[in-house]
Amino acid sequence: MSNDCTFCKIIKGEIKSSIVYENDSVLAFKDIAPKAPVHVVVIPKTHIEKISDLNQQNKGIISELVMAANGIARKTNIATTGYRLVLNCGQDAGQAVFHIHMHILGGRKMTWPPG
């Protein structure tokens, strides 16, 4: 874990969050600035800065994030109507916290392109 990473601090309980899901590998919490009625952030408990840092040893974390997202979508009643999963990689893509994270957005119609 990184000492100065906001998401690592959430994992360690140093920053409070509204946790909606947790297992041994991932933690999910409500976004503090939601962009949809349902906006949850899913993070690995292992600090990996960005998607391009994935390798053969840690690539399984993506399936962990997606499986958690699927369960959260069912739990929040957006699984049947639809939801968007967003993974940003790097500053130009909009990654603000450099710890891999997936946004789950749902509960309203989504438009394309997103921005």
C-alpha positions, -999 to +999 in steps of 0.1 A: +000+000+000+010+036-006+012+059+024-001+089+004-028+072-017-063+082-009-077+048-017-051+030+004-061+052+033-097+042+027-087+005+027-068+011+060-098+029+075-079+062+078-105+079+056-142+071+061-163+059+033-197+044+026-187+008+020-212-012-001-190-044-007-158-059+006-140-092+002-104-103+006-094-087-027-116-056-033-134-029-016-163-009-030-178+024-017-202+051-028-185+079-048-183+112-029-193+132-060-218+109-077-225+113-115-255+090-115-281+078-089-259+047-084-222+056-084-199+031-067-161+029-069-145-006-067-108-008-059-083-036-054-069-038-019-034-041-035-020-008-046-016-008-084-013+027-099-030+022-133-043-004-157-011-003-178+008-015-146-010-049-147+011-079-154+009-117-154+011-118-116-017-093-109-040-095-140-067-114-121-077-083-102-096-071-132-120-101-130-123-095-093-134-059-099-159-069-126-174-097-105-178-073-076-194-048-099-219-074-112-229-083-076-232-046-067-254-040-098-277-067-087-278-054-051-286-019-062-312-030-087-295-017-119-285-051-133-315-055-155-318-019-167-281-015-174-250+001-160-217+014-171-183+003-159-155+029-163-117+024-159-095+054-166-058+050-173-037+080-169-042+118-165-055+125-200-082+098-195-093+115-163-077+093-137-076+115-106-065+089-080-035+068-091-048+035-077-067+013-102-104+018-097-136+010-115-167+032-114-201+016-116-227+041-129-264+033-132-299+043-123-303+066-153-300+066-191-263+069-202-253+089-233-224+084-257-198+097-261-193+102-223-170+132-226 
